């Protein structure tokens, strides 16, 4: 969390970066399951894309997110 808050770049493929990405996958799937249980059909990919796009809009109260240089 300290690296994220201080905007320190996290190396691609590092254990920290893999953990962040793994938790993102779990969180997105939890959202997908909740939506499905409430009658909304969507894919994990669509949810992930939606969240990523929403995260690109800055608000003053927003906390920073991890920085990793990737080719993806």
PQR file of N, CA, C, O and H, with PARSE charges and radii, in Angstrom:
ATOM      1  N   UNK A   1       0.827  -1.192   0.000 -0.4000 1.5000
ATOM      2  CA  UNK A   1       0.000   0.000   0.000 -0.0000 2.0000
ATOM      3  C   UNK A   1       0.870   1.253   0.000  0.5500 1.7000
ATOM      4  O   UNK A   1       0.527   2.256  -0.626 -0.5500 1.4000
ATOM      5  N   UNK A   2       1.984   1.189   0.698 -0.4000 1.5000
ATOM      6  CA  UNK A   2       2.878   2.341   0.742 -0.0000 2.0000
ATOM      7  C   UNK A   2       3.401   2.707  -0.626  0.5500 1.7000
ATOM      8  O   UNK A   2       3.481   3.888  -0.966 -0.5500 1.4000
ATOM      9  H   UNK A   2       2.263   0.374   1.207  0.4000 1.0000
ATOM     10  N   UNK A   3       3.761   1.704  -1.421 -0.4000 1.5000
ATOM     11  CA  UNK A   3       4.258   1.968  -2.779 -0.0000 2.0000
ATOM     12  C   UNK A   3       3.168   2.602  -3.638  0.5500 1.7000
ATOM     13  O   UNK A   3       3.430   3.519  -4.416 -0.5500 1.4000
ATOM     14  H   UNK A   3       3.696   0.745  -1.145  0.4000 1.0000
ATOM     15  N   UNK A   4       1.952   2.104  -3.488 -0.4000 1.5000
ATOM     16  CA  UNK A   4       0.835   2.654  -4.274 -0.0000 2.0000
ATOM     17  C   UNK A   4       0.598   4.107  -3.884  0.5500 1.7000
ATOM     18  O   UNK A   4       0.491   4.977  -4.748 -0.5500 1.4000
ATOM     19  H   UNK A   4       1.739   1.358  -2.856  0.4000 1.0000
ATOM     20  N   UNK A   5       0.516   4.368  -2.587 -0.4000 1.5000
ATOM     21  CA  UNK A   5       0.253   5.731  -2.119 -0.0000 2.0000
ATOM     22  C   UNK A   5       1.367   6.699  -2.490  0.5500 1.7000
ATOM     23  O   UNK A   5       1.108   7.877  -2.739 -0.5500 1.4000
ATOM     24  H   UNK A   5       0.603   3.662  -1.884  0.4000 1.0000
ATOM     25  N   UNK A   6       2.607   6.215  -2.530 -0.4000 1.5000
ATOM     26  CA  UNK A   6       3.737   7.070  -2.900 -0.0000 2.0000
ATOM     27  C   UNK A   6       3.986   7.068  -4.407  0.5500 1.7000
ATOM     28  O   UNK A   6       4.931   7.692  -4.890 -0.5500 1.4000
ATOM     29  H   UNK A   6       2.818   5.259  -2.327  0.4000 1.0000
ATOM     30  N   UNK A   7       3.138   6.367  -5.135 -0.4000 1.5000
ATOM     31  CA  UNK A   7       3.190   6.299  -6.600 -0.0000 2.0000
ATOM     32  C   UNK A   7       4.527   5.732  -7.091  0.5500 1.7000
ATOM     33  O   UNK A   7       5.087   6.191  -8.087 -0.5500 1.4000
ATOM     34  H   UNK A   7       2.371   5.860  -4.742  0.4000 1.0000
ATOM     35  N   UNK A   8       5.024   4.718  -6.362 -0.4000 1.5000
ATOM     36  CA  UNK A   8       6.238   4.014  -6.752 -0.0000 2.0000
ATOM     37  C   UNK A   8       5.835   2.932  -7.754  0.5500 1.7000
ATOM     38  O   UNK A   8       4.891   2.180  -7.516 -0.5500 1.4000
ATOM     39  H   UNK A   8       4.569   4.346  -5.553  0.4000 1.0000
ATOM     40  N   UNK A   9       6.547   2.860  -8.860 -0.4000 1.5000
ATOM     41  CA  UNK A   9       6.221   1.858  -9.874 -0.0000 2.0000
ATOM     42  C   UNK A   9       6.485   0.453  -9.337  0.5500 1.7000
ATOM     43  O   UNK A   9       7.523   0.194  -8.728 -0.5500 1.4000
ATOM     44  H   UNK A   9       7.314   3.471  -9.054  0.4000 1.0000
ATOM     45  N   UNK A  10       5.541  -0.438  -9.568 -0.4000 1.5000
ATOM     46  CA  UNK A  10       5.665  -1.841  -9.177 -0.0000 2.0000
ATOM     47  C   UNK A  10       6.051  -2.620 -10.430  0.5500 1.7000
ATOM     48  O   UNK A  10       5.399  -2.503 -11.467 -0.5500 1.4000
ATOM     49  H   UNK A  10       4.698  -0.227 -10.063  0.4000 1.0000
ATOM     50  N   UNK A  11       7.093  -3.398 -10.330 -0.4000 1.5000
ATOM     51  CA  UNK A  11       7.624  -4.115 -11.497 -0.0000 2.0000
ATOM     52  C   UNK A  11       6.621  -5.124 -12.040  0.5500 1.7000
ATOM     53  O   UNK A  11       5.982  -5.859 -11.286 -0.5500 1.4000
ATOM     54  H   UNK A  11       7.623  -3.493  -9.488  0.4000 1.0000
ATOM     55  N   UNK A  12       6.497  -5.143 -13.363 -0.4000 1.5000
ATOM     56  CA  UNK A  12       5.633  -6.117 -14.027 -0.0000 2.0000
ATOM     57  C   UNK A  12       6.125  -7.522 -13.720  0.5500 1.7000
ATOM     58  O   UNK A  12       7.316  -7.813 -13.833 -0.5500 1.4000
ATOM     59  H   UNK A  12       7.016  -4.547 -13.975  0.4000 1.0000
ATOM     60  N   UNK A  13       5.200  -8.390 -13.330 -0.4000 1.5000
ATOM     61  CA  UNK A  13       5.544  -9.766 -13.033 -0.0000 2.0000
ATOM     62  C   UNK A  13       6.055 -10.000 -11.624  0.5500 1.7000
ATOM     63  O   UNK A  13       6.276 -11.144 -11.229 -0.5500 1.4000
ATOM     64  H   UNK A  13       4.233  -8.154 -13.238  0.4000 1.0000
ATOM     65  N   UNK A  14       6.246  -8.927 -10.856 -0.4000 1.5000
ATOM     66  CA  UNK A  14       6.706  -9.086  -9.475 -0.0000 2.0000
ATOM     67  C   UNK A  14       5.591  -9.722  -8.642  0.5500 1.7000
ATOM     68  O   UNK A  14       4.429  -9.722  -9.047 -0.5500 1.4000
ATOM     69  H   UNK A  14       6.066  -7.997 -11.177  0.4000 1.0000
ATOM     70  N   UNK A  15       5.953 -10.259  -7.482 -0.4000 1.5000
ATOM     71  CA  UNK A  15       4.938 -10.888  -6.633 -0.0000 2.0000
ATOM     72  C   UNK A  15       3.863  -9.882  -6.221  0.5500 1.7000
ATOM     73  O   UNK A  15       2.694 -10.244  -6.089 -0.5500 1.4000
ATOM     74  H   UNK A  15       6.898 -10.258  -7.153  0.4000 1.0000
ATOM     75  N   UNK A  16       4.249  -8.629  -6.020 -0.4000 1.5000
ATOM     76  CA  UNK A  16       3.272  -7.593  -5.658 -0.0000 2.0000
ATOM     77  C   UNK A  16       2.273  -7.360  -6.785  0.5500 1.7000
ATOM     78  O   UNK A  16       1.067  -7.268  -6.556 -0.5500 1.4000
ATOM     79  H   UNK A  16       5.199  -8.334  -6.128  0.4000 1.0000
ATOM     80  N   UNK A  17       2.792  -7.266  -8.000 -0.4000 1.5000
ATOM     81  CA  UNK A  17       1.928  -6.994  -9.147 -0.0000 2.0000
ATOM     82  C   UNK A  17       1.011  -8.189  -9.421  0.5500 1.7000
ATOM     83  O   UNK A  17      -0.167  -8.011  -9.733 -0.5500 1.4000
ATOM     84  H   UNK A  17       3.772  -7.341  -8.187  0.4000 1.0000
ATOM     85  N   UNK A  18       1.544  -9.392  -9.306 -0.4000 1.5000
ATOM     86  CA  UNK A  18       0.740 -10.598  -9.518 -0.0000 2.0000
ATOM     87  C   UNK A  18      -0.374 -10.672  -8.468  0.5500 1.7000
ATOM     88  O   UNK A  18      -1.504 -11.043  -8.788 -0.5500 1.4000
ATOM     89  H   UNK A  18       2.501  -9.536  -9.053  0.4000 1.0000
ATOM     90  N   UNK A  19      -0.062 -10.324  -7.229 -0.4000 1.5000
ATOM     91  CA  UNK A  19      -1.071 -10.338  -6.169 -0.0000 2.0000
ATOM     92  C   UNK A  19      -2.182  -9.323  -6.450  0.5500 1.7000
ATOM     93  O   UNK A  19      -3.359  -9.625  -6.256 -0.5500 1.4000
ATOM     94  H   UNK A  19       0.855 -10.023  -6.969  0.4000 1.0000
ATOM     95  N   UNK A  20      -1.820  -8.146  -6.898 -0.4000 1.5000
ATOM     96  CA  UNK A  20      -2.827  -7.132  -7.236 -0.0000 2.0000
ATOM     97  C   UNK A  20      -3.726  -7.645  -8.353  0.5500 1.7000
ATOM     98  O   UNK A  20      -4.950  -7.542  -8.267 -0.5500 1.4000
ATOM     99  H   UNK A  20      -0.863  -7.901  -7.055  0.4000 1.0000
ATOM    100  N   UNK A  21      -3.126  -8.193  -9.393 -0.4000 1.5000
ATOM    101  CA  UNK A  21      -3.918  -8.692 -10.523 -0.0000 2.0000
ATOM    102  C   UNK A  21      -4.789  -9.881 -10.129  0.5500 1.7000
ATOM    103  O   UNK A  21      -5.929  -9.989 -10.580 -0.5500 1.4000
ATOM    104  H   UNK A  21      -2.132  -8.276  -9.463  0.4000 1.0000
ATOM    105  N   UNK A  22      -4.267 -10.767  -9.298 -0.4000 1.5000
ATOM    106  CA  UNK A  22      -5.056 -11.920  -8.844 -0.0000 2.0000
ATOM    107  C   UNK A  22      -6.266 -11.461  -8.031  0.5500 1.7000
ATOM    108  O   UNK A  22      -7.367 -11.987  -8.194 -0.5500 1.4000
ATOM    109  H   UNK A  22      -3.341 -10.679  -8.931  0.4000 1.0000
ATOM    110  N   UNK A  23      -6.053 -10.483  -7.160 -0.4000 1.5000
ATOM    111  CA  UNK A  23      -7.174  -9.962  -6.376 -0.0000 2.0000
ATOM    112  C   UNK A  23      -8.201  -9.259  -7.248  0.5500 1.7000
ATOM    113  O   UNK A  23      -9.396  -9.290  -6.954 -0.5500 1.4000
ATOM    114  H   UNK A  23      -5.158 -10.056  -7.028  0.4000 1.0000
ATOM    115  N   UNK A  24      -7.744  -8.630  -8.311 -0.4000 1.5000
ATOM    116  CA  UNK A  24      -8.667  -7.999  -9.250 -0.0000 2.0000
ATOM    117  C   UNK A  24      -9.549  -9.047  -9.913  0.5500 1.7000
ATOM    118  O   UNK A  24     -10.752  -8.840 -10.073 -0.5500 1.4000
ATOM    119  H   UNK A  24      -6.773  -8.605  -8.550  0.4000 1.0000
ATOM    120  N   UNK A  25      -8.955 -10.170 -10.298 -0.4000 1.5000
ATOM    121  CA  UNK A  25      -9.721 -11.250 -10.929 -0.0000 2.0000
ATOM    122  C   UNK A  25     -10.788 -11.772  -9.969  0.5500 1.7000
ATOM    123  O   UNK A  25     -11.937 -11.968 -10.366 -0.5500 1.4000
ATOM    124  H   UNK A  25      -7.977 -10.338 -10.168  0.4000 1.0000
ATOM    125  N   UNK A  26     -10.417 -11.997  -8.717 -0.4000 1.5000
ATOM    126  CA  UNK A  26     -11.364 -12.493  -7.719 -0.0000 2.0000
ATOM    127  C   UNK A  26     -12.489 -11.481  -7.502  0.5500 1.7000
ATOM    128  O   UNK A  26     -13.662 -11.853  -7.465 -0.5500 1.4000
ATOM    129  H   UNK A  26      -9.484 -11.838  -8.395  0.4000 1.0000
ATOM    130  N   UNK A  27     -12.135 -10.210  -7.359 -0.4000 1.5000
ATOM    131  CA  UNK A  27     -13.140  -9.172  -7.115 -0.0000 2.0000
ATOM    132  C   UNK A  27     -14.110  -9.048  -8.287  0.5500 1.7000
ATOM    133  O   UNK A  27     -15.319  -8.940  -8.086 -0.5500 1.4000
ATOM    134  H   UNK A  27     -11.182  -9.908  -7.389  0.4000 1.0000
ATOM    135  N   UNK A  28     -13.585  -9.066  -9.494 -0.4000 1.5000
ATOM    136  CA  UNK A  28     -14.446  -8.956 -10.679 -0.0000 2.0000
ATOM    137  C   UNK A  28     -15.387 -10.153 -10.756  0.5500 1.7000
ATOM    138  O   UNK A  28     -16.555  -9.991 -11.109 -0.5500 1.4000
ATOM    139  H   UNK A  28     -12.603  -9.154  -9.656  0.4000 1.0000
ATOM    140  N   UNK A  29     -14.908 -11.338 -10.438 -0.4000 1.5000
ATOM    141  CA  UNK A  29     -15.775 -12.515 -10.489 -0.0000 2.0000
ATOM    142  C   UNK A  29     -16.851 -12.445  -9.404  0.5500 1.7000
ATOM    143  O   UNK A  29     -17.981 -12.877  -9.632 -0.5500 1.4000
ATOM    144  H   UNK A  29     -13.959 -11.470 -10.152  0.4000 1.0000
ATOM    145  N   UNK A  30     -16.517 -11.908  -8.231 -0.4000 1.5000
ATOM    146  CA  UNK A  30     -17.530 -11.714  -7.184 -0.0000 2.0000
ATOM    147  C   UNK A  30     -18.624 -10.755  -7.659  0.5500 1.7000
ATOM    148  O   UNK A  30     -19.808 -10.986  -7.415 -0.5500 1.4000
ATOM    149  H   UNK A  30     -15.599 -11.557  -8.046  0.4000 1.0000
ATOM    150  N   UNK A  31     -18.224  -9.692  -8.329 -0.4000 1.5000
ATOM    151  CA  UNK A  31     -19.203  -8.742  -8.882 -0.0000 2.0000
ATOM    152  C   UNK A  31     -20.068  -9.432  -9.918  0.5500 1.7000
ATOM    153  O   UNK A  31     -21.288  -9.265  -9.926 -0.5500 1.4000
ATOM    154  H   UNK A  31     -17.262  -9.504  -8.527  0.4000 1.0000
ATOM    155  N   UNK A  32     -19.434 -10.221 -10.808 -0.4000 1.5000
ATOM    156  CA  UNK A  32     -20.183 -10.932 -11.847 -0.0000 2.0000
ATOM    157  C   UNK A  32     -21.218 -11.871 -11.225  0.5500 1.7000
ATOM    158  O   UNK A  32     -22.357 -11.931 -11.689 -0.5500 1.4000
ATOM    159  H   UNK A  32     -18.443 -10.357 -10.802  0.4000 1.0000
ATOM    160  N   UNK A  33     -20.835 -12.597 -10.191 -0.4000 1.5000
ATOM    161  CA  UNK A  33     -21.755 -13.523  -9.525 -0.0000 2.0000
ATOM    162  C   UNK A  33     -22.917 -12.769  -8.901  0.5500 1.7000
ATOM    163  O   UNK A  33     -24.066 -13.191  -9.031 -0.5500 1.4000
ATOM    164  H   UNK A  33     -19.910 -12.549  -9.814  0.4000 1.0000
ATOM    165  N   UNK A  34     -22.637 -11.662  -8.227 -0.4000 1.5000
ATOM    166  CA  UNK A  34     -23.704 -10.851  -7.623 -0.0000 2.0000
ATOM    167  C   UNK A  34     -24.671 -10.326  -8.668  0.5500 1.7000
ATOM    168  O   UNK A  34     -25.888 -10.359  -8.481 -0.5500 1.4000
ATOM    169  H   UNK A  34     -21.704 -11.320  -8.122  0.4000 1.0000
ATOM    170  N   UNK A  35     -24.114  -9.840  -9.773 -0.4000 1.5000
ATOM    171  CA  UNK A  35     -24.974  -9.347 -10.849 -0.0000 2.0000
ATOM    172  C   UNK A  35     -25.834 -10.465 -11.412  0.5500 1.7000
ATOM    173  O   UNK A  35     -27.024 -10.275 -11.664 -0.5500 1.4000
ATOM    174  H   UNK A  35     -23.126  -9.813  -9.925  0.4000 1.0000
ATOM    175  N   UNK A  36     -25.230 -11.634 -11.610 -0.4000 1.5000
ATOM    176  CA  UNK A  36     -25.963 -12.784 -12.131 -0.0000 2.0000
ATOM    177  C   UNK A  36     -27.098 -13.177 -11.185  0.5500 1.7000
ATOM    178  O   UNK A  36     -28.203 -13.481 -11.635 -0.5500 1.4000
ATOM    179  H   UNK A  36     -24.264 -11.789 -11.405  0.4000 1.0000
ATOM    180  N   UNK A  37     -26.833 -13.172  -9.892 -0.4000 1.5000
ATOM    181  CA  UNK A  37     -27.864 -13.515  -8.903 -0.0000 2.0000
ATOM    182  C   UNK A  37     -29.002 -12.503  -8.886  0.5500 1.7000
ATOM    183  O   UNK A  37     -30.106 -12.804  -8.434 -0.5500 1.4000
ATOM    184  H   UNK A  37     -25.936 -12.925  -9.527  0.4000 1.0000
ATOM    185  N   UNK A  38     -28.725 -11.305  -9.380 -0.4000 1.5000
ATOM    186  CA  UNK A  38     -29.749 -10.259  -9.451 -0.0000 2.0000
ATOM    187  C   UNK A  38     -30.332 -10.099 -10.846  0.5500 1.7000
ATOM    188  O   UNK A  38     -31.001  -9.108 -11.138 -0.5500 1.4000
ATOM    189  H   UNK A  38     -27.828 -11.060  -9.747  0.4000 1.0000
ATOM    190  N   UNK A  39     -30.075 -11.083 -11.709 -0.4000 1.5000
ATOM    191  CA  UNK A  39     -30.709 -11.109 -13.019 -0.0000 2.0000
ATOM    192  C   UNK A  39     -29.990 -10.369 -14.128  0.5500 1.7000
ATOM    193  O   UNK A  39     -30.558 -10.184 -15.204 -0.5500 1.4000
ATOM    194  H   UNK A  39     -29.532 -11.889 -11.472  0.4000 1.0000
ATOM    195  N   UNK A  40     -28.749  -9.939 -13.898 -0.4000 1.5000
ATOM    196  CA  UNK A  40     -27.985  -9.223 -14.924 -0.0000 2.0000
ATOM    197  C   UNK A  40     -26.910 -10.141 -15.492  0.5500 1.7000
ATOM    198  O   UNK A  40     -26.036 -10.611 -14.763 -0.5500 1.4000
ATOM    199  H   UNK A  40     -28.288 -10.089 -13.024  0.4000 1.0000
ATOM    200  N   UNK A  41     -26.977 -10.389 -16.775 -0.4000 1.5000
ATOM    201  CA  UNK A  41     -25.990 -11.244 -17.439 -0.0000 2.0000
ATOM    202  C   UNK A  41     -24.888 -10.381 -18.040  0.5500 1.7000
ATOM    203  O   UNK A  41     -25.166  -9.486 -18.837 -0.5500 1.4000
ATOM    204  H   UNK A  41     -27.687 -10.008 -17.367  0.4000 1.0000
ATOM    205  N   UNK A  42     -23.660 -10.640 -17.669 -0.4000 1.5000
ATOM    206  CA  UNK A  42     -22.504  -9.936 -18.217 -0.0000 2.0000
ATOM    207  C   UNK A  42     -21.290 -10.842 -18.063  0.5500 1.7000
ATOM    208  O   UNK A  42     -21.366 -11.888 -17.418 -0.5500 1.4000
ATOM    209  H   UNK A  42     -23.434 -11.367 -17.021  0.4000 1.0000
ATOM    210  N   UNK A  43     -20.196 -10.446 -18.644 -0.4000 1.5000
ATOM    211  CA  UNK A  43     -18.978 -11.250 -18.519 -0.0000 2.0000
ATOM    212  C   UNK A  43     -17.983 -10.546 -17.602  0.5500 1.7000
ATOM    213  O   UNK A  43     -18.059  -9.338 -17.378 -0.5500 1.4000
ATOM    214  H   UNK A  43     -20.134  -9.596 -19.168  0.4000 1.0000
ATOM    215  N   UNK A  44     -17.058 -11.329 -17.083 -0.4000 1.5000
ATOM    216  CA  UNK A  44     -15.999 -10.761 -16.243 -0.0000 2.0000
ATOM    217  C   UNK A  44     -15.187  -9.741 -17.043  0.5500 1.7000
ATOM    218  O   UNK A  44     -14.768  -8.715 -16.507 -0.5500 1.4000
ATOM    219  H   UNK A  44     -16.996 -12.311 -17.265  0.4000 1.0000
ATOM    220  N   UNK A  45     -14.972 -10.024 -18.303 -0.4000 1.5000
ATOM    221  CA  UNK A  45     -14.210  -9.109 -19.157 -0.0000 2.0000
ATOM    222  C   UNK A  45     -14.917  -7.762 -19.289  0.5500 1.7000
ATOM    223  O   UNK A  45     -14.273  -6.714 -19.230 -0.5500 1.4000
ATOM    224  H   UNK A  45     -15.312 -10.858 -18.738  0.4000 1.0000
ATOM    225  N   UNK A  46     -16.233  -7.785 -19.467 -0.4000 1.5000
ATOM    226  CA  UNK A  46     -16.988  -6.533 -19.580 -0.0000 2.0000
ATOM    227  C   UNK A  46     -16.930  -5.733 -18.275  0.5500 1.7000
ATOM    228  O   UNK A  46     -16.799  -4.509 -18.295 -0.5500 1.4000
ATOM    229  H   UNK A  46     -16.756  -8.636 -19.515  0.4000 1.0000
ATOM    230  N   UNK A  47     -17.029  -6.427 -17.154 -0.4000 1.5000
ATOM    231  CA  UNK A  47     -16.946  -5.754 -15.852 -0.0000 2.0000
ATOM    232  C   UNK A  47     -15.565  -5.150 -15.654  0.5500 1.7000
ATOM    233  O   UNK A  47     -15.439  -4.001 -15.229 -0.5500 1.4000
ATOM    234  H   UNK A  47     -17.135  -7.421 -17.137  0.4000 1.0000
ATOM    235  N   UNK A  48     -14.537  -5.916 -15.959 -0.4000 1.5000
ATOM    236  CA  UNK A  48     -13.164  -5.426 -15.821 -0.0000 2.0000
ATOM    237  C   UNK A  48     -12.936  -4.186 -16.689  0.5500 1.7000
ATOM    238  O   UNK A  48     -12.357  -3.203 -16.228 -0.5500 1.4000
ATOM    239  H   UNK A  48     -14.639  -6.849 -16.304  0.4000 1.0000
ATOM    240  N   UNK A  49     -13.389  -4.234 -17.937 -0.4000 1.5000
ATOM    241  CA  UNK A  49     -13.223  -3.088 -18.829 -0.0000 2.0000
ATOM    242  C   UNK A  49     -13.960  -1.864 -18.299  0.5500 1.7000
ATOM    243  O   UNK A  49     -13.436  -0.751 -18.344 -0.5500 1.4000
ATOM    244  H   UNK A  49     -13.859  -5.033 -18.311  0.4000 1.0000
ATOM    245  N   UNK A  50     -15.180  -2.071 -17.796 -0.4000 1.5000
ATOM    246  CA  UNK A  50     -15.974  -0.982 -17.238 -0.0000 2.0000
ATOM    247  C   UNK A  50     -15.236  -0.345 -16.048  0.5500 1.7000
ATOM    248  O   UNK A  50     -15.112   0.877 -15.967 -0.5500 1.4000
ATOM    249  H   UNK A  50     -15.606  -2.975 -17.760  0.4000 1.0000
ATOM    250  N   UNK A  51     -14.753  -1.182 -15.136 -0.4000 1.5000
ATOM    251  CA  UNK A  51     -14.047  -0.668 -13.958 -0.0000 2.0000
ATOM    252  C   UNK A  51     -12.777   0.067 -14.348  0.5500 1.7000
ATOM    253  O   UNK A  51     -12.453   1.103 -13.767 -0.5500 1.4000
ATOM    254  H   UNK A  51     -14.854  -2.175 -15.202  0.4000 1.0000
ATOM    255  N   UNK A  52     -12.053  -0.463 -15.329 -0.4000 1.5000
ATOM    256  CA  UNK A  52     -10.822   0.193 -15.766 -0.0000 2.0000
ATOM    257  C   UNK A  52     -11.130   1.578 -16.327  0.5500 1.7000
ATOM    258  O   UNK A  52     -10.450   2.553 -16.006 -0.5500 1.4000
ATOM    259  H   UNK A  52     -12.315  -1.305 -15.801  0.4000 1.0000
ATOM    260  N   UNK A  53     -12.166   1.653 -17.171 -0.4000 1.5000
ATOM    261  CA  UNK A  53     -12.538   2.946 -17.754 -0.0000 2.0000
ATOM    262  C   UNK A  53     -12.974   3.928 -16.679  0.5500 1.7000
ATOM    263  O   UNK A  53     -12.596   5.099 -16.727 -0.5500 1.4000
ATOM    264  H   UNK A  53     -12.718   0.861 -17.431  0.4000 1.0000
ATOM    265  N   UNK A  54     -13.770   3.470 -15.700 -0.4000 1.5000
ATOM    266  CA  UNK A  54     -14.203   4.349 -14.609 -0.0000 2.0000
ATOM    267  C   UNK A  54     -12.997   4.825 -13.797  0.5500 1.7000
ATOM    268  O   UNK A  54     -12.989   5.950 -13.298 -0.5500 1.4000
ATOM    269  H   UNK A  54     -14.077   2.519 -15.661  0.4000 1.0000
ATOM    270  N   UNK A  55     -11.991   3.978 -13.665 -0.4000 1.5000
ATOM    271  CA  UNK A  55     -10.797   4.335 -12.909 -0.0000 2.0000
ATOM    272  C   UNK A  55      -9.931   5.370 -13.595  0.5500 1.7000
ATOM    273  O   UNK A  55      -9.047   5.956 -12.969 -0.5500 1.4000
ATOM    274  H   UNK A  55     -11.998   3.064 -14.070  0.4000 1.0000
ATOM    275  N   UNK A  56     -10.174   5.602 -14.867 -0.4000 1.5000
ATOM    276  CA  UNK A  56      -9.387   6.586 -15.609 -0.0000 2.0000
ATOM    277  C   UNK A  56      -9.910   8.003 -15.419  0.5500 1.7000
ATOM    278  O   UNK A  56      -9.246   8.968 -15.798 -0.5500 1.4000
ATOM    279  H   UNK A  56     -10.892   5.126 -15.375  0.4000 1.0000
ATOM    280  N   UNK A  57     -11.097   8.130 -14.832 -0.4000 1.5000
ATOM    281  CA  UNK A  57     -11.689   9.438 -14.546 -0.0000 2.0000
ATOM    282  C   UNK A  57     -11.215   9.868 -13.164  0.5500 1.7000
ATOM    283  O   UNK A  57     -11.458   9.168 -12.181 -0.5500 1.4000
ATOM    284  H   UNK A  57     -11.636   7.346 -14.523  0.4000 1.0000
ATOM    285  N   UNK A  58     -10.552  10.996 -13.079 -0.4000 1.5000
ATOM    286  CA  UNK A  58      -9.990  11.454 -11.811 -0.0000 2.0000
ATOM    287  C   UNK A  58     -10.978  12.304 -11.028  0.5500 1.7000
ATOM    288  O   UNK A  58     -11.705  13.130 -11.578 -0.5500 1.4000
ATOM    289  H   UNK A  58     -10.355  11.565 -13.877  0.4000 1.0000
ATOM    290  N   UNK A  59     -10.973  12.069  -9.733 -0.4000 1.5000
ATOM    291  CA  UNK A  59     -11.707  12.890  -8.776 -0.0000 2.0000
ATOM    292  C   UNK A  59     -10.726  13.266  -7.673  0.5500 1.7000
ATOM    293  O   UNK A  59      -9.816  12.496  -7.366 -0.5500 1.4000
ATOM    294  H   UNK A  59     -10.382  11.397  -9.286  0.4000 1.0000
ATOM    295  N   UNK A  60     -10.895  14.405  -7.094 -0.4000 1.5000
ATOM    296  CA  UNK A  60      -9.952  14.895  -6.085 -0.0000 2.0000
ATOM    297  C   UNK A  60      -9.805  13.951  -4.900  0.5500 1.7000
ATOM    298  O   UNK A  60      -8.713  13.830  -4.344 -0.5500 1.4000
ATOM    299  H   UNK A  60     -11.634  15.031  -7.344  0.4000 1.0000
ATOM    300  N   UNK A  61     -10.890  13.277  -4.501 -0.4000 1.5000
ATOM    301  CA  UNK A  61     -10.839  12.418  -3.323 -0.0000 2.0000
ATOM    302  C   UNK A  61     -10.308  11.015  -3.617  0.5500 1.7000
ATOM    303  O   UNK A  61     -10.146  10.214  -2.697 -0.5500 1.4000
ATOM    304  H   UNK A  61     -11.777  13.375  -4.953  0.4000 1.0000
ATOM    305  N   UNK A  62     -10.035  10.708  -4.891 -0.4000 1.5000
ATOM    306  CA  UNK A  62      -9.564   9.376  -5.269 -0.0000 2.0000
ATOM    307  C   UNK A  62      -8.198   9.068  -4.682  0.5500 1.7000
ATOM    308  O   UNK A  62      -7.327   9.933  -4.591 -0.5500 1.4000
ATOM    309  H   UNK A  62     -10.166  11.359  -5.639  0.4000 1.0000
ATOM    310  N   UNK A  63      -8.033   7.805  -4.284 -0.4000 1.5000
ATOM    311  CA  UNK A  63      -6.716   7.323  -3.878 -0.0000 2.0000
ATOM    312  C   UNK A  63      -6.002   6.833  -5.131  0.5500 1.7000
ATOM    313  O   UNK A  63      -6.650   6.436  -6.100 -0.5500 1.4000
ATOM    314  H   UNK A  63      -8.741   7.103  -4.358  0.4000 1.0000
ATOM    315  N   UNK A  64      -4.678   6.858  -5.120 -0.4000 1.5000
ATOM    316  CA  UNK A  64      -3.945   6.400  -6.306 -0.0000 2.0000
ATOM    317  C   UNK A  64      -4.066   4.884  -6.485  0.5500 1.7000
ATOM    318  O   UNK A  64      -4.413   4.163  -5.550 -0.5500 1.4000
ATOM    319  H   UNK A  64      -4.151   7.180  -4.334  0.4000 1.0000
ATOM    320  N   UNK A  65      -3.779   4.422  -7.685 -0.4000 1.5000
ATOM    321  CA  UNK A  65      -3.758   2.990  -7.958 -0.0000 2.0000
ATOM    322  C   UNK A  65      -2.345   2.601  -8.352  0.5500 1.7000
ATOM    323  O   UNK A  65      -1.507   3.463  -8.617 -0.5500 1.4000
ATOM    324  H   UNK A  65      -3.498   5.008  -8.445  0.4000 1.0000
ATOM    325  N   UNK A  66      -2.084   1.301  -8.392 -0.4000 1.5000
ATOM    326  CA  UNK A  66      -0.708   0.855  -8.636 -0.0000 2.0000
ATOM    327  C   UNK A  66      -0.251   1.225 -10.035  0.5500 1.7000
ATOM    328  O   UNK A  66      -1.037   1.274 -10.981 -0.5500 1.4000
ATOM    329  H   UNK A  66      -2.765   0.601  -8.177  0.4000 1.0000
ATOM    330  N   UNK A  67       1.051   1.485 -10.135 -0.4000 1.5000
ATOM    331  CA  UNK A  67       1.659   1.837 -11.421 -0.0000 2.0000
ATOM    332  C   UNK A  67       2.574   0.695 -11.846  0.5500 1.7000
ATOM    333  O   UNK A  67       3.494   0.320 -11.119 -0.5500 1.4000
ATOM    334  H   UNK A  67       1.690   1.446  -9.367  0.4000 1.0000
ATOM    335  N   UNK A  68       2.314   0.147 -13.031 -0.4000 1.5000
ATOM    336  CA  UNK A  68       3.131  -0.923 -13.591 -0.0000 2.0000
ATOM    337  C   UNK A  68       3.192  -0.726 -15.087  0.5500 1.7000
ATOM    338  O   UNK A  68       2.156  -0.587 -15.736 -0.5500 1.4000
ATOM    339  H   UNK A  68       1.566   0.451 -13.622  0.4000 1.0000
ATOM    340  N   UNK A  69       4.383  -0.713 -15.645 -0.4000 1.5000
ATOM    341  CA  UNK A  69       4.543  -0.622 -17.084 -0.0000 2.0000
ATOM    342  C   UNK A  69       4.357  -2.013 -17.673  0.5500 1.7000
ATOM    343  O   UNK A  69       5.039  -2.963 -17.289 -0.5500 1.4000
ATOM    344  H   UNK A  69       5.226  -0.826 -15.118  0.4000 1.0000
ATOM    345  N   UNK A  70       3.418  -2.115 -18.615 -0.4000 1.5000
ATOM    346  CA  UNK A  70       3.185  -3.387 -19.276 -0.0000 2.0000
ATOM    347  C   UNK A  70       3.000  -3.165 -20.762  0.5500 1.7000
ATOM    348  O   UNK A  70       2.867  -2.032 -21.224 -0.5500 1.4000
ATOM    349  H   UNK A  70       2.864  -1.343 -18.927  0.4000 1.0000
ATOM    350  N   UNK A  71       2.993  -4.243 -21.494 -0.4000 1.5000
ATOM    351  CA  UNK A  71       2.719  -4.155 -22.929 -0.0000 2.0000
ATOM    352  C   UNK A  71       1.266  -4.514 -23.214  0.5500 1.7000
ATOM    353  O   UNK A  71       0.831  -4.484 -24.365 -0.5500 1.4000
ATOM    354  H   UNK A  71       3.101  -5.164 -21.119  0.4000 1.0000
ATOM    355  N   UNK A  72       0.510  -4.858 -22.159 -0.4000 1.5000
ATOM    356  CA  UNK A  72      -0.904  -5.259 -22.315 -0.0000 2.0000
ATOM    357  C   UNK A  72      -1.799  -4.037 -22.363  0.5500 1.7000
ATOM    358  O   UNK A  72      -3.017  -4.167 -22.491 -0.5500 1.4000
ATOM    359  H   UNK A  72       0.864  -4.883 -21.224  0.4000 1.0000
TER
END
